Amino acid sequence: MKINLCLFVKAMTGLLLVVFLSQPAATEPPVVAVVAVDFESQVVYRSQRPPGYAAWVSFFPGENGQWYIGCEEVSRPEQPLPQTSPESWFGMGLPMGYDKSQYLMEAVVLESTDNLETWQVISRFPYRQQHTVGQFGMARTQDGRFLRFNWACYALDPTVKTNEILSESADNGKTWSKVRPFVTDRFAYYPHRLRTLSDGTLVLCTPIAPRWGKGTDRPVRTSKRLDTDREMRMSLFFSFDEGRTWDGPLPIYGGTYASETDFVELPDGNLLFFNNSIFPQPGRQFVYRDGNRFVPGPLEKVRRGRVPETVCLLEEGLLVGCDRPGSYHWSDDWGQTWQRLAGIPKQGPEVYQPWIRLLPDGRVACTGHYGADNAIDAGRTFENYINLHTFRLQVNHQTKDTKIWVERDYDENQRRWLNSFSVQLTQEGEPLEDKRLEFWYVERYKPGYDSYHATSLAERMKAGGTLLHPKTDAKGRAHVRLPDRFDKITNPHLCYQLVVRFNMDGGDLDYKPFQTPQFTFYALAPLPPKLETTDN
């Protein structure tokens, strides 16, 4: 059989061309907007005594460029210490394997004077009086004192009251003394976060919960009254004189359950708090400052992503935070949406119960302990030790702020507002053309309508309502008219709710998402008639 070589080559060339043209065009990988670079992981402290337990950190700066890490160290003494009483152990309501009473418990303070390169133990204070040190809340004052908050509610000594939560050291941690209680012993306190604002104001975040034990109606810490909504309340205390006196408490999160929180100080002096995704209603809450007065705004639920446990603010307006045991997230819209931070190598459980800070040189530093909420029993086969992560943020792509303006149309001749709306999308005041909006509305008494905001918007949109997708014109405007039947409604109480959104899925990488408040309008909306003049 003879083959025409020229025809064969031509046929194969055509086949190759068809195959090549049928392949999808190569696309460049999407630009990662924010990435961590120069990541380093460092072991800061390891206990040299069995069972190798160093955990539960606080992380704070000093007055002259020092940095400090406080932690709890638990070790086995040559002779076991006296065990806690059955009543005390029963009241704590802890699982088997968590009894520390026979161990030596110490509050340790580490210091770095070389920009976090090396660390030295400068303070070691035995804590025989309670089950756990709980020293998450520590700070260094401008006059060189250490402040340490603890969980006195876990005291092994029955003479210790639940309000004996603050100690101080004026000699660089060599000796410690209790500070006179500034709260009532009616409750139990679990101090979690202590930060110092730019003007030296101290802000303590502590949950307040009912006291348990002898003399109360709760023999066990885990007891709860079923006729109360949420008994634990995250609250704030403020000190304007370096911890000598305290104002508060100021409850936040509107009663939503939260035993841990963190916040950042904004450039305008206000505070932005984060209820992290460990708890039922993750989101953010602004606390507005007016001199020495702080007024909380409402808790706003997160729109997308995971709210981290600990957060710091970069000069670029970026928020970066960490979740146990070492996953990082960032936000460029003040915590309304969060994204996983790229560039962090998988390290394992290195920074459990993390605490993050922005360093003066622009690096982000986060510390925590290796492991988890582990037992202290003799069967331990691993160590808890203190780790420190440092990295920088590289911003490859910045998104732009957007805003949506909604105006209900008004007919001057009819003296009534119409069931139509003018919508404008802007970026820094300039119109955004040819952008797809989401305009969702739902009529009262229909599925999806919610008078009390008891259900999320996503669930309501699935349940009912109407979703329109108008596009903006050259002036950034779009016009939406509701069906004519709304103009024929005579019931003055018949209303509808509407929300307008842009880029809520983050698909447009150039712009931040925006969502208007929910508007509620009556369908029948005339201007009230003018009263006639009466003759007397």
Beta strands, then each sheet from edge to edge (+ up, - down):
strand 1: 34-45
strand 2: 53-61
strand 3: 67-75
strand 4: 104-112
strand 5: 120-126
strand 6: 138-140
strand 7: 146-149
strand 8: 166-169
strand 9: 177-178
strand 10: 187-189
strand 11: 193-196
strand 12: 202-210
strand 13: 233-239
strand 14: 247-251
strand 15: 262-265
strand 16: 271-275
strand 17: 283-290
strand 18: 293-296
strand 19: 300-301
strand 20: 310-313
strand 21: 319-323
strand 22: 327-331
strand 23: 339-340
strand 24: 352-358
strand 25: 364-369
strand 26: 386-395
strand 27: 403-411
strand 28: 416-427
strand 29: 430-431
strand 30: 438-443
strand 31: 466-468
strand 32: 477-481
strand 33: 495-502
strand 34: 514-515
strand 35: 519-522
sheet 1: 1+ 26- 25+ 24-
sheet 2: 2+ 3- 4+ 5-
sheet 3: 6+ 7- 8+ 9-
sheet 4: 10+ 12- 11+
sheet 5: 10+ 12- 13+ 14-
sheet 6: 15+ 16- 17+ 18-
sheet 7: 15+ 16- 17+ 19-
sheet 8: 20+ 21- 22+ 23-
sheet 9: 27+ 28- 29+
sheet 10: 27+ 28- 32+
sheet 11: 31+ 30- 33+ 34-
sheet 12: 31+ 30- 33+ 35-
end
